[in-house]
Amino acid sequence: MSTLNSRIPEGPISEKWTNHKNHMKLVAPNNRPKIDVIVVGTGLAGASAAASLGEMGYNVKAFCFQDSPRRAHSIAAQGGINAAKNYQNDGDSIYRLFYDTIKGGDYRAREANVYRLAEVSGNIIDQCVAQGVPFAREYGGLLDNRSFGGTQVQRTFYAAGQTGQQLLLGAYSALSRQIGLGRVKMYHRHEMMDLVKIDGKARGIIARNLITGELERHSAHAVVIASGGYGNVYFLSTNAMGSNVSAAWKVHKKGAHFANPCFVQIHPTCIPVHGTNQSKLTLMSESLRNSGRIWVPKKKEDAEAIREGRLKPTQIAEEDRDYFLERRYPAFGNLVPRDVASRAAKERCDAGYGIEANDTNEGVYLDFATEIRNKGRQSAFAQGDHNPSEEKIIELGKKWIEEKYGNLFQMYQKITDDNPYETPMKIYPAVHYTMGGVWVDYNLQSSIEGCFVTGEANFSDHGANRLGASALMQGLADGYFVLPYTISDYLANDIRTGKITTDSPEFEAAEAEVKLQIERFLQNKGTKSVDHFHKRLGLIMWNKVGMARNEAGLKHAIEEIAALREEFYKEVFVPGDANEMNPELEKAMRVADFIELGQLMAVDALHRQESCGGHFREEFQDSEGETLRDDENFKYVAAWEYQDGDATKAALHKEALNYEYIKIAARNYK
Amino acid sequence: MASKFINITLKIWRQKNTTAKGGIETYSLANVSTDSSFLEMLDQLNEQLINEQKEPVAFDHDCREGICGMCSLYINGRAHGPETGTTTCQLHMRSFADGDTIYVEPWRSRAFPIVKDLVVDRSAFDRIQQAGGFVSVNTSGRTMDANAIPIPKADADKAFEAAACIGCGACVATCKNGSAMLFVGAKVSQYALLPQGKVEAKDRVLNMVRQMDEEGFGNCTNTGACEVECPKGISLENIARMNREFLTASLTTDK
């Protein structure tokens, strides 16, 4: 077991990034066009990186599997983006955003990276406004803010419930500009199939053209992986259908360590599961917890009556409702961090108070009645009506809600056929975000030289639990403001390298390997669909490597996934040919990687004998059911090295986490 | 809501690739939950086809929550199906009845060639964006403070409403002229309404319209079908604004 060098610069934390920037190597403008960079993925992290590198003058090739870079799943982020602007003058600062992020991550994130993230957060907002991103504004014309779970300040910038869309379209516009200028070459409907390493360095990729099926060789002096998270290992998640781990996993198999794979965020406010043909889960933005109150009935018989359709939630009297977050966490109430809120909902449903009539009775209410009343009254007063009627209050309250959350309410109604203005929303936790990912140092470089990893695909900033509105911040910080510096430092050594040929044995071997895997799938004489196996993998993961984990379950999961893997290669049927558009083949290649990742997640969860953030081991909880961290033994990043062609045999490397600027403490939201 | 199960007949456009000749194929599908989305129904059909060792139907989709704009489909003669303000992925089978026959076709437009089955190539939209759909500011982070220029809330809101376009192409597919003016108008409007976008407003509208014409999109004859079928409710106002911008730019620019 070796220790990892995270290359954190010397000096006080507030000066590390500036000092580091001052001392990094640069590539002169006349040398940049001689250098090629590949960027895989065009979400916030990838599009911002590709655009920035293109502006600097590098030759950039960007890849996305969708039909356009604008489709990347960053687009679906709803609630907002954090920045330590302190426009609301409520005590926010870079330090406090840094502190909240470390604490929210349950003291499992790297201090120096998180501080840098907080430090550049303000620039992100400046940059986006300059690009024409239409953030929400107040009547005075200045930017509006709201608060999000796990914080006590208003630092979240937003654009209705479509913040991710607006930020991604901003990054996409910057990327489009560079494509138009010929500085970025865009390869849409292309999937990275493998990383090509030459002399230990990342020097290119094998990509598959998803329209023609052709395998292509692309060389570069550095490769940036910005391919997002791996939540789809659970089959059901809030991720897009195409979101996958393959780029990150291929890099892992080629030598990059994979860090904290068991740290998965289960988001508390998603629409509950409806049936077996369900393909994905839909998130209802956490911002709704600013206005909604979460509850279940106090009496089991009421919960049962609701499930059977004999009672409606609006018929349950106030005193018969259990606002369990307000009860358990009075200081933060409905705004506790996501992992805490999710577990509390699970606890109530496991105890028999769930209100949804699905197989597992899993569902709780998110109720807007109180807020409709409060805001309705405020709006009436603002209009000069100091004695508003009941109807007027409700009418104005609903209008206020519509302005703030209209699109979310509409989406909810479309999916469930229920009107959330009249009856509370039904919600339940679902897999949403993965904090774990490819291990990177302070420069965002993985353990493979020249292979950089940004955004959700890396592990670095969110510890064991991500705070709301921080994913967008990290994606753009990495791509706009961190990577362009650190990658130049690396590329400075490549100004004399010259064009890298794709006719080398390394490219040849990588392509042959991909070809072999494709042929193997297409020639397999199986009878079951890829989805059949993916769904089974998802169930194992959700039940045993999900919101609550224990030793016996994890050991079972490891065995079950190994058996599933064997069956998958024997029994899967992939129709069609290699040289055409073949969505089933694409899925098969992705599921093969998900299966191996699932094994590693279970191994990681089994090894981490503590509870922290999204990782809840049932053996490690206090008398009130809160997580029990073990800082003495587990205050480290678990970085796994792939070996012996078997994900379960990965070697563990530890990166010790030192907290010099934050006093480490039990996380308390009471 | 109590879920029901329905049996349906599907008439689906199948086409091997861009150059092959396509045609309608008929499929029967039983036990479709009315809580399923339209795409989940297609998943169910594909599962059935795979189990019969047949090739599944290719269709574009990704986020399945109505925001990425990747899903398309002409359903019973309407872009994104019978509901208004809804993408295909947010259309649910409760909108259909037991025994229904449902026609599913790809977007129909000269500028969106068919790739396979129900999948079309919408990269023309990307090229229009590349021609001018941006503010030319580098990503230095060293711009002015975000609050340095106050923007009237009404302008910011209107810019946002225009920027809510998801680029799905329903406007083009539904337009009898195959016009992309709602799409282009929305992008032009977003920037024209914001001080940050005004600097390059003239060049932007001229360049984007030029590219739009080069891609082979038709002209606008004000039938308003695009607005009706737009899943995000993008307003015709944006076309009017683009025309105004275009006219002003054409008359006052030196080029």
Interface residues (C-beta under 8 A of the other chain):
Chain A: S48 A51 S52 E55 Q66 D67 S68 P69 R70 R71 A72 H73 I75 A76 K85 Y87 V120 N123 I124 I125 D126 Q127 C128 V129 A130 Q131 G132 P134 F135 A136 R137 E138 Y139 G140 G141 L142 L143 A159 A160 Q162 G164 Q165 Q166 L169 Y172 S173 A174 S176 R177 I179 G180 M186 H188 I211 T238 A240 M241 G242 H274 G275 N277 Q278 S279 K280 T282 L283 G309 Q410 M411 K414 I415 T416 D417 D418 Y480 F481 P484 T527 S529 D531 H532 F573 P575 G576 E580 M581 P583 E584
Chain B: M1 A2 S3 K16 N17 S33 D35 S36 S37 L39 E40 D43 Q44 N46 E47 I50 N51 Q53 K54 E55 P56 A58 D60 H61 D62 C63 R64 E65 G66 I67 C68 G69 M70 E83 G85 T86 Q90 H92 R94 V115 K116 V119 D121 R122 S123 F125 D126 Q129 Q130 A131 G132 G133 F134 V135 S136 V137 N138 T139 S140 G141 R142 T143 M144 D145 A146 N147 P150 I151 P152 K153 A156 D157 A159 F160 A163 A164 I166 G167 Q190 Y191 L194 Q196 G197
